[in-house]
Structure formats: structure tokens, C-alpha cells
Amino acid sequence: MQTISVPPPTTTTTDTLTARAAAASPPAVEAGRADHMTAAEFDEAFTAVMPRLRRRLLALTGDPHDADDLLQETYVRLSHRARARTLARQQQPYAYTCAAALNLLRDSWRHPARREHCTDRLPERGWDGGFATREAESAAASLLSGLSPKEAAAVILVDIEGLTHDMAGERLGAHRGTVQRNRMRGLAKMRAALDAYETGATTVPMTKAMKATKPMKAPRGAKATSAACA
């Protein structure tokens, strides 16, 4: 008669189960660290994927200005605290930011009224004595005064004087990526201030806030522009 040997049953100890559970789940410190992201860490993570994301948006929109606007809207959308924590947990940050940008692009396509329309006729505008221009200049000066000197310099050189990020970086003695980060943070602050004023979140009228605002000193390397800082 043939004898069949049966191996003894394996016993799983408590130490073995504990070791397996520890290997399957990340440490609590690592998870807590991944759930929190400072503004500097978020800027660094977003800047890392920004060149590739801009190329993708440029290919989709076909217009560099539309691509830059969409890139700025994506930064503002993801810079909120809850979404910043979500970005920190992503293994593929580019895929996450690209999905957010595409959602914004689809939203603009669904609402044609938000898009610009070309026309060969301009509406007739009466002369107001330059009041609208002065009001716009005062509003710009008020918004710029709420930025840091580096953020204001980046916004003035790129968005007002029309310089590229490389040219602005040479004038300020800073890297191109630094100028991009300062500009995006500055524009985000200005947009948030405008949204708060339009929704009535602030109780101080814009005119009084402008009168109370002290003149902002021109940042190092940035030319004073009368149209923006009057």
C-alpha cells in the first residue's frame, strides 16, 4: 500500500498578520504628510507639469492666449486647499491637472456666451471725459498694491508691458520659472479680490479702498507704468 504524506497545517501567528498589514498600508506619517501641501509645494508641483500641460492646451485651443487663460484658470481651480491636498495624493499629477483643464475647456464650449466673438463692427462709445480709463487705472493700482513686490513685478512686466517670461526674468534677475510662479500667484490674488468685491464679500467699497491705499513703490527692475500705477 502506498503511503501519502500530508504536510502539517500552517499556522498564521499574530506577528505575521501584523507584518502583512503594515506592508499593505503606508505609514500614518506618510499618509498625513501626503494629505497636506503648502502653497510653495503646490506651486512647485504645478510648475513641474505646466510646460507639458500648456503644450497640450495649445494643441487643443490653437491659440496661445486661450491656452494661457485656461492654464491660469486651472491653477486657480486647483489652488484651493481641498484640491491641493488631492493633487498631493496623485501618482500622475499631469493626468490630474490635464483632466481639470479639459473640464474647464468643455465648460467654455458648452457656454458659447463666455467666448469671444469676432465682428467687423464696434459699438459706438461716447466720450466720458476719460473717467472709465482713470477708474480702470485706479482699480489696477489698488489690486497691484495687494501683491508682494515680486508678484507685482511679474504681473506688470508680463501682463502690462507685454514682455515674455524670459525677458521679464532677465530684467528682474530671476529664473523664468520663478517669474511664472510669481505671476500666477499674483493673478490668482487679483482675481480673488475682484470676485470678493463683485459678490459683496467685502464691506469696504472699492473707491474707499483705493483712496486708503498707499502708493506702491516700483519693484526692483520693473519700470513704473503710468497706465497701471497712476
DODREN-346642 format. One line per field, with one value per residue (C-alpha): chain; x, y negated, z; residue number from 1; residue in three letters. Coordinates in pm, 1 decimal. Each point is the difference from the previous one (the first is absolute). Layout:
// residues N
c <- [A;...] .
x <- [X;...] .
y <- [Y;...] .
z <- [Z;...] .
k <- [NUM;...] .
r <- [ALA;...] .
//
This chain:
// residues 230
c <- [A;A;A;A;A;A;A;A;A;A;A;A;A;A;A;A;A;A;A;A;A;A;A;A;A;A;A;A;A;A;A;A;A;A;A;A;A;A;A;A;A;A;A;A;A;A;A;A;A;A;A;A;A;A;A;A;A;A;A;A;A;A;A;A;A;A;A;A;A;A;A;A;A;A;A;A;A;A;A;A;A;A;A;A;A;A;A;A;A;A;A;A;A;A;A;A;A;A;A;A;A;A;A;A;A;A;A;A;A;A;A;A;A;A;A;A;A;A;A;A;A;A;A;A;A;A;A;A;A;A;A;A;A;A;A;A;A;A;A;A;A;A;A;A;A;A;A;A;A;A;A;A;A;A;A;A;A;A;A;A;A;A;A;A;A;A;A;A;A;A;A;A;A;A;A;A;A;A;A;A;A;A;A;A;A;A;A;A;A;A;A;A;A;A;A;A;A;A;A;A;A;A;A;A;A;A;A;A;A;A;A;A;A;A;A;A;A;A;A;A;A;A;A;A;A;A;A;A;A;A] .
x <- [0.0;130.2;36.3;-101.9;166.6;-210.2;190.9;-82.0;-243.6;161.7;-78.9;-26.7;121.2;-103.4;343.0;-35.4;-339.9;132.4;298.3;-223.3;-233.4;291.5;141.4;-335.7;-78.5;234.9;111.1;-229.6;268.5;42.9;-376.8;-35.6;289.3;-153.5;-333.6;153.9;165.2;127.7;-37.9;366.9;-28.9;-314.0;171.5;296.3;-223.7;-208.8;303.5;152.1;-289.5;-74.8;214.0;-145.4;-351.7;30.6;114.1;-304.0;-238.2;161.4;-59.2;-365.7;-82.3;231.7;52.1;284.1;-211.3;-285.6;249.4;150.9;-344.0;-102.8;326.7;-64.2;-356.7;129.7;250.6;-270.8;-236.9;258.9;159.4;-286.2;98.3;-213.9;111.6;362.2;-14.1;-147.8;289.1;244.7;-144.0;17.1;254.6;-43.4;-23.1;-3.0;-301.2;-186.9;74.3;-73.0;-339.4;-84.3;104.0;-206.5;-305.0;40.8;43.1;-317.3;-184.2;101.0;-119.3;-337.2;-48.1;68.9;-91.9;324.0;211.4;117.8;-167.1;168.3;-191.4;73.0;-205.5;82.1;-270.7;-14.5;146.8;-55.8;275.1;-14.7;282.5;245.1;-184.0;-11.5;372.1;89.8;-231.0;166.6;346.0;-100.0;-145.1;318.8;215.8;-218.5;24.0;375.0;53.0;-132.3;277.1;352.1;271.4;109.6;-355.6;-78.4;319.5;-84.1;-356.5;110.8;277.4;-188.6;-365.9;34.1;327.5;-39.4;338.3;57.1;87.2;360.4;30.5;-162.4;236.1;301.9;-123.5;-74.5;307.7;-214.5;-62.9;-284.1;-179.5;17.2;-161.5;-274.4;-75.5;-8.1;-222.8;-249.0;-24.6;-44.5;-274.6;-174.9;-1.7;-130.5;-276.4;-99.9;-16.3;-222.1;-228.5;-32.0;-91.7;-250.8;-173.7;-17.6;229.2;186.0;-177.6;250.6;-92.9;261.9;26.0;77.3;247.5;179.0;20.3;135.9;260.7;348.3;194.9;196.9;370.0;116.7;173.0;366.9;52.6;-357.1;-75.5;-275.3;-292.5;-238.4;-283.3;15.3;129.5;-151.9] .
y <- [0.0;-342.5;-244.6;-363.9;-257.6;-302.5;-320.7;-144.8;-297.1;-342.4;-221.6;-374.8;-181.8;-346.4;-136.5;123.7;-166.8;-323.6;1.8;59.1;-282.9;-236.3;89.0;-47.0;-344.3;-303.1;-143.3;-252.4;-265.5;40.2;-18.6;-307.4;-161.4;69.0;-152.4;-340.0;-225.1;-350.2;-276.9;29.5;377.9;-41.3;-259.2;231.9;295.2;-205.6;-164.5;343.2;99.9;-349.3;9.3;334.2;-107.5;-326.3;186.0;223.8;-293.0;-187.5;300.8;12.5;-371.1;-105.2;-338.6;-79.4;-260.2;244.7;261.9;-242.2;-103.7;362.4;76.3;-285.6;117.2;350.0;-135.6;-198.8;298.6;237.6;-246.9;31.2;185.3;309.8;45.6;-69.9;295.4;208.8;-94.7;106.1;352.6;43.3;241.9;-165.4;-378.6;-79.4;222.0;-159.3;-359.4;79.2;145.7;-314.6;-220.2;204.5;-33.7;-377.5;6.9;206.9;-239.5;-292.9;190.8;67.3;-371.2;-186.6;-331.7;16.7;14.0;-295.4;-65.7;-177.1;-281.7;-265.0;-262.6;-161.1;-148.1;-376.1;-134.9;-350.3;-208.2;12.5;-242.6;281.2;107.8;369.8;2.7;-164.9;236.3;301.7;-136.5;-57.4;350.2;149.9;-197.6;109.6;366.2;-16.6;-155.3;318.8;209.9;59.6;-196.8;308.2;91.0;-358.2;-21.4;318.9;-114.8;-347.8;120.4;289.9;-106.8;-378.8;-61.6;311.9;158.3;372.9;199.7;26.7;-376.4;-74.2;245.5;-174.1;-339.9;122.7;220.4;306.4;334.9;36.1;249.8;-239.1;-274.3;242.2;103.7;-358.9;-110.5;282.9;-56.1;-373.0;47.9;248.1;-254.6;-274.9;221.0;104.3;-365.2;-87.5;297.5;-98.6;-356.6;102.4;252.6;-249.3;201.9;-317.0;-283.4;-268.5;-177.7;17.8;-379.3;-36.4;285.1;-174.0;-329.9;175.8;187.8;-144.0;-37.8;314.6;-33.1;135.4;339.3;31.4;40.4;-89.4;-325.5;-214.6;-8.6;-292.9;206.5;257.9;-184.3;-347.8] .
z <- [0.0;-95.6;282.1;-67.5;217.1;90.5;88.6;338.6;-3.4;1.6;290.9;-43.6;303.8;114.5;-86.4;-357.5;-42.5;144.8;-234.8;-303.2;96.6;49.9;-340.2;-174.4;139.9;-1.5;331.5;164.0;-10.1;-374.7;-59.0;217.7;-174.6;-342.0;102.7;68.0;-254.9;57.9;-256.0;-96.3;-43.6;-209.6;-221.4;-44.2;-91.0;-243.0;-161.0;-61.8;-227.8;-135.0;-320.5;-109.2;95.2;-193.3;-313.2;29.4;45.5;-288.7;-225.2;106.9;-18.4;-282.0;165.5;243.4;181.7;52.5;117.1;253.4;126.1;39.8;177.4;241.9;66.1;69.0;250.7;178.0;1.8;146.1;240.9;248.2;314.7;-57.3;-360.1;94.5;239.8;-280.3;-228.1;269.8;-3.6;-377.4;-142.3;-341.0;62.6;-372.1;-66.4;290.0;-104.1;-365.0;93.0;195.9;-294.1;-245.3;223.9;-5.8;-377.4;-46.3;226.9;-220.9;-307.0;162.1;70.3;-326.3;161.4;200.1;-314.3;-204.4;-332.7;-289.8;-165.0;-259.8;183.1;329.1;219.4;13.3;318.2;126.0;154.5;378.8;63.0;73.7;315.8;-94.2;-75.7;330.1;185.7;-162.0;83.6;361.9;25.4;-144.6;243.3;290.6;-98.5;-59.0;342.4;156.6;-155.2;114.8;-185.4;-195.3;-98.3;-103.2;-205.7;-188.9;-73.6;-111.4;-229.3;-161.6;-2.2;-25.2;-181.9;-215.3;67.9;-19.4;310.3;-119.3;-55.7;334.6;168.1;-152.6;116.5;352.6;24.1;66.2;-165.7;-249.9;222.6;295.5;-208.0;-107.4;357.7;127.2;-288.2;45.3;373.9;-54.5;-258.6;227.7;284.6;-228.1;-133.7;351.4;107.3;-296.1;65.8;365.4;-95.8;-267.3;227.0;285.7;227.9;94.1;177.5;-102.3;-325.1;-270.6;-22.3;371.8;-17.4;-285.9;189.6;306.9;-201.5;22.1;-322.8;-68.3;-58.8;-330.8;41.9;-73.4;-372.5;-97.7;-182.2;142.5;-237.3;20.6;-144.4;279.6;305.9;-39.3] .
k <- [1;2;3;4;5;6;7;8;9;10;11;12;13;14;15;16;17;18;19;20;21;22;23;24;25;26;27;28;29;30;31;32;33;34;35;36;37;38;39;40;41;42;43;44;45;46;47;48;49;50;51;52;53;54;55;56;57;58;59;60;61;62;63;64;65;66;67;68;69;70;71;72;73;74;75;76;77;78;79;80;81;82;83;84;85;86;87;88;89;90;91;92;93;94;95;96;97;98;99;100;101;102;103;104;105;106;107;108;109;110;111;112;113;114;115;116;117;118;119;120;121;122;123;124;125;126;127;128;129;130;131;132;133;134;135;136;137;138;139;140;141;142;143;144;145;146;147;148;149;150;151;152;153;154;155;156;157;158;159;160;161;162;163;164;165;166;167;168;169;170;171;172;173;174;175;176;177;178;179;180;181;182;183;184;185;186;187;188;189;190;191;192;193;194;195;196;197;198;199;200;201;202;203;204;205;206;207;208;209;210;211;212;213;214;215;216;217;218;219;220;221;222;223;224;225;226;227;228;229;230] .
r <- [MET;GLN;THR;ILE;SER;VAL;PRO;PRO;PRO;THR;THR;THR;THR;THR;ASP;THR;LEU;THR;ALA;ARG;ALA;ALA;ALA;ALA;SER;PRO;PRO;ALA;VAL;GLU;ALA;GLY;ARG;ALA;ASP;HIS;MET;THR;ALA;ALA;GLU;PHE;ASP;GLU;ALA;PHE;THR;ALA;VAL;MET;PRO;ARG;LEU;ARG;ARG;ARG;LEU;LEU;ALA;LEU;THR;GLY;ASP;PRO;HIS;ASP;ALA;ASP;ASP;LEU;LEU;GLN;GLU;THR;TYR;VAL;ARG;LEU;SER;HIS;ARG;ALA;ARG;ALA;ARG;THR;LEU;ALA;ARG;GLN;GLN;GLN;PRO;TYR;ALA;TYR;THR;CYS;ALA;ALA;ALA;LEU;ASN;LEU;LEU;ARG;ASP;SER;TRP;ARG;HIS;PRO;ALA;ARG;ARG;GLU;HIS;CYS;THR;ASP;ARG;LEU;PRO;GLU;ARG;GLY;TRP;ASP;GLY;GLY;PHE;ALA;THR;ARG;GLU;ALA;GLU;SER;ALA;ALA;ALA;SER;LEU;LEU;SER;GLY;LEU;SER;PRO;LYS;GLU;ALA;ALA;ALA;VAL;ILE;LEU;VAL;ASP;ILE;GLU;GLY;LEU;THR;HIS;ASP;MET;ALA;GLY;GLU;ARG;LEU;GLY;ALA;HIS;ARG;GLY;THR;VAL;GLN;ARG;ASN;ARG;MET;ARG;GLY;LEU;ALA;LYS;MET;ARG;ALA;ALA;LEU;ASP;ALA;TYR;GLU;THR;GLY;ALA;THR;THR;VAL;PRO;MET;THR;LYS;ALA;MET;LYS;ALA;THR;LYS;PRO;MET;LYS;ALA;PRO;ARG;GLY;ALA;LYS;ALA;THR;SER;ALA;ALA;CYS;ALA] .
//
